Amino acid sequence: MMMPPTIPPGRTRRHRPGARTAVAAVLTALIMSSPGIAWPLDLETVLANTTVTPPDRVAFREERHNPLFKEPLVLTGHLEYPAAGVLRKVIEAPFEESFLIQSDHVVIERGGETRKLPLKKSRSLRTILGAIEAILAGQSDKLEAIFDYQLGGTVDAWSVVLTPVSGAMRRQLTNLQVTGNAREVTQIRIALKGDEWHVMDILRDDAEP
């Protein structure tokens, strides 16, 4: 398993993971020199600041909460973004499992067995993966096509709640909440039907202080 000067529509900026874009650098300088000014947030600018250029890899810690669980299931592992449109999630503990998502299918490996499933069978999974890909690529237009959103906070500590536009989709996926700073996304929270929710913390060792 969520963003001052405005970038012209249709354009995104890519940069090395963890590095700031020129826009983010200028914005940060302005904020530091004028602490009393509350700058408005813009989804396109927020995502431009956190855009990731593949290949990239980060560690994660995930908690899965479900009314049927006595306590949350805690998973650790890493996420890979080898190329545009391709995501890989590798769970390392408490068991080993991997998911490779590309094009219109997902490849699941666990216990020495491999399964390939079409994404069209799970609309909620397809929507979640599409949102994560759009966030990584800095594509605010793609997010706005399938989600309503509420963005709040500051450039250095922002949060955006993404709610599916489709009523049918909302019956499966309540919302996604993405938080981050001026450089990167730091957490993704997925709220599902039936009071089930997952929260993933992104752990980047080379993140700037």
N, C-alpha and C positions, 0 to 999 in steps of 0.2 A: 504491500500500500504509500498550502495549500499552502505590497507585493513589493511648486517646483517646476521643473521644466517638463513639458510634455513632448513625447516622441511622436512624430507624424504618424497617422493611422497606417496600418499595413506594414510597418517596419519594426523589426526587433533588433536588438544588439546582442551579439554573442561575445563572450570573453572567457578567459581561463577560469576554471573552477576556483571560487574563493576570492577572485580579483574583482575590483569595482570598475564599473564603466566610467567613462569620462563624466557622464551626467551625474552619477552617484558621487563622484569625487567633488565636483563643483557644489552639489547640493549639501554635502556634509560640511564643506568649508563654510558655506553660508550659515548653516545652522550653528556651527561652533562659534562663529563671529557674532551671531545675533541670537542668543539663547532665549530671548523673550518673544520671538516670533513663532507662532504656531503655523507651520506650513501644511497646506492641504495635501492629502494623499490621493494618488491616482493609480488605479490598478495596472495600467500599462507601464507606468514608470517603475512601480514596485517589482513587477515581473522582469522588466528589462535589467534591473539591478541584480537579480538573482538567477538570470539565465545561465544554464550550464552547457558547455560545449563538449560533446562526446569525443573521445572516451573518458569516462569518469567512474569513480567507485567510492562509496562511503559506507561506513558501518551504521547499524541501526539497533535500537532496542525497542521492542514492540510489546504492548500489553493488549490482550484480547479479553474483553469483559462480556460475559453472557450470563443471564439469569440462571442458567442450568449449571454454571460452574460454581464450586464452593469458593474459589479464589481465582483471580485473573491468571490466565496462561501467559507466561513471559517468554518471549522468543528473542534471540540475538542472532545476528548474521551480518550480511552486507548486501547492498544494492549496487548493481552495475548498469551503466548507461553506455553500452559499447558503440551505438550508432543511433542516428535519428530514427525514431519509430521502433526501437528495440529496447526492451527493459528486461532485466534479470534480477530476481530476488532469490537469495541463497540463505536459507535458515541453517544455522550451524548448531544451535542448542535450543531446547533440550533434545531435539532430534535433527536429523539431516534431511533436507528437502529443498528442491529448487524449482523455480517457475521461470520459464523463458517465454516472454511475450513478444511476438512480432507479427506484423501483418494482421491476419484475421484468426490467429490461433494461439494457444498456449501449450507449451510442452512442460509436463510435470515429471520430475525425477525423484523417486523415493524408494529406499530399500532395494536398489539395483534394478528397479522397474521403471519404464518410461511410458508415459501416456501423452497422446496429442489430442487436444480437444478444441473444437471450433468456438470462438468467442461469441458467436451469434446465439449460442444456447444460454448465455448469461448476460442479460442486458445491463444489470447492475455492475458486474465486473468490467464489462466493456466501457461503461461510463466512468468508473473510477480510474481505470487505466488511461482512458483518454484525457481525464483531468490532470493526472500526474504527468503525462507526456506534455500536455500544453503548458503546465507550470515549468517543467524543465526547459522547454523550448522558448519560454517567454511569450506564448501566443495568447494574449488576452482576448482577442477576437473569437478564438475557438472556445474559450471558457464561457464567454458571454452568450454564445450561441445555444448552450445547453444548460446554463445555470443563471439564476439570479444571484446577486452577491451583495454582501455588506462588508465594507472595508473600514477598519478603525485602527487607532493607535498612532504611532509615530514612524518615521522612516527607519529608525533604529530598532523598533519593537512594534511590528504591525501584525494584524490578524485579519484574515478574510474568511467569511462563512459563505460557502457555495451551496445553494439549494437548487435541486433539479427543477427545471421549468415544467417538465412533463409530470402531470398528476400520477400517471401510471408508474413512472420512475420513482416518485416520492414514496410510493407504497413499499418500495424495496430499500431505497437509500434516502435517509432523512436529510443528511447534509454532510459536507466535508468542511472541516475547519483547518486552514493552513496558517501557520505562524512563521515568522522569520525576522531577519534584521536587514541592514542595508547591503549585506553581501550574499545571504543565502537563506534557503528555507531550513527551519530548524525542527519543525514538528508537523505531522499530518494526523488529524483525528477524523475517523470515519464513523458516522452514526448510522446504524442499520435498523431495520424494523425489529420489533419485539424487544426493545431496550438492550440491544446488543451494540457494542461499540469497540473500536480498536483505536489505539493511539500509538503512533510511531515517532520516536525521537531520532533525528538524524545526527550522527556523531562523526563530525569531520575533524580528523586529527590536525589538519593543516589550517584550520579556521583561524583568522586573525583575532586577537583579543579585543 
